[in-house]
Amino acid sequence: MQDYEHLLPHSKERARIWRQLLLWLGAFGPGLMVMLADTDAGSVITAAQSGAQWGFRMVLPQIILIPMLYVIQEITVRLGILTRKGHGELIREHFGMKWALLSTGTLFVSSVGALITEFSGIAGVGQLFSVPPWVSVSLVTVLLILLGLSGSYRRIERIGIAVGLFELFFIVAAFLVHPNAQQFISEIQSLPIQNSNYIYLLAANVGAVIMPWMIFYQQGAIVDKKIDHSHLKMARWDTISGSILTQVLMIAIVISTAATIGRTHPNRPLNDVPQIAQALAPALGENGAKIIFGLGMLGASFIAALVVSVAGAWGIGEAFNLKHSLNHRTSEAKGFYSIFSLTHILGALFVLFSSNLIILAVDVEVMNAMLLPVVLGFLLVLEAKALPKEARMKGLYKWIVWSIAAIVMLFSLYMTTLSM
């Protein structure tokens, strides 16, 4: 027996490490899921246009946006864990049914609008491979609805992240275009903020980073996954790692187009998937551009469509006090699953019967910009009212977060005024 006593500390240490790992994995997922969805079809097109028009000059703003994204979404982590309630439910309890209806009504419109953008991206991927939109959009719509009706949040999260990780192909593209290091270093230090066109695209990138549905989704996911106070630190790591990943993906897209179309034809429009793939073809080859960029866009559009529809259904379910867990069977939460399915169907129909998807996508971005100040306002006030005093932001950190939120709201209002 004594011969094995020296092994016991190692066994205890391994057990401790496994417990910590399981604790970490238990909280990991909602942040990564919502951040992968953040790099959605509209964000991809915005980043591609930024690289094409301004080269590597839009890389530094993408880095600066990482802490801005994290501090906003971290509030939803604390609200979800410490109140055990979704965003719509907290608005109803603290501000009344009228404000809850306003918030969730606009969320539903925003969700359908965002789904139009995501299904447009899926239709564009289909067109790369000569698949008509009615086939690609219909197929993905059915798959998304069936996945949502499966009755398991964890299954939805795992499949969503697995498909969303196709976005890593954007990073592959950034390496394969072989960006010029000297040009990169020179341009990353140059921010032409005196140029109104640059400011417009900068505002578009800020608006593409924080979406109204992200707040509803992450808070609802934390509640549905039953993440408790013991997971708070790990949930924050989940959020910060997701914040870094989504901005790395945006940077990869900027680099890919900056090193190709930005160097040869900087004024060429990049408004849809086929145009961006064609722009990358000289560097990646025609088939390489289709496969690499197509898979990246498919992952982005699929996970964003899933997250957006779930967020919309959660928000409305919370406001009306309906059963709204993805762990319920369809017979237990008919209203919730009806809303979830309806958002997909409406988004798909808009795409299939619209004659101008680009105008639709622009209108969606403007609508999100208009809604964001309202959503952020509710988020900040709930943080100050719904959380225990010891869990609220204090001192300098509080003013930093409020300042960041104000900057995001100002950029959103700026985008709104320019687009009207």
MOJO-V955573 format. One line per field, one symbol per residue. psi: psi as a letter, one per 30 degrees, with the letter a starting at -180 (. if undefined). A space follows every 50 residues. Layout:
# MOJO-V955573
psi: ???
This chain:
# MOJO-V955573
psi: efffeffeeeeeeeeeeeeeeeeeeefkeeeeeeeefeiaeeeeeeeeee eeegbgfgeeeeeffefeeeeeffeeeeeeeffhlleeeeeeeffleeee eeefeeeeeeeeeeeeeefeeeeeeeeeghkkefeeeeeeeeeeeeeegf gjeeeeeeeeeeeffffffeeeeeeffikjeeeeeefffjjiffkeeeee eeeeeeffejkefeeeeeeeeeeefhkaefgeeeeeeeeeeeeeeeeeee eeeeeefefdeffeifgkkifleeeeeeefeeefleeeeeeeeeeeeeee eeeeeeeeeeeeeeeeeeeghlkhkffkleffieeefeeeeeeeeeeeee efgkfjfeeeeeeeeeeeeefeeeeeeeeeeeefefllefflklbeeeee eeeeeeeeeeeeeeeeeff.
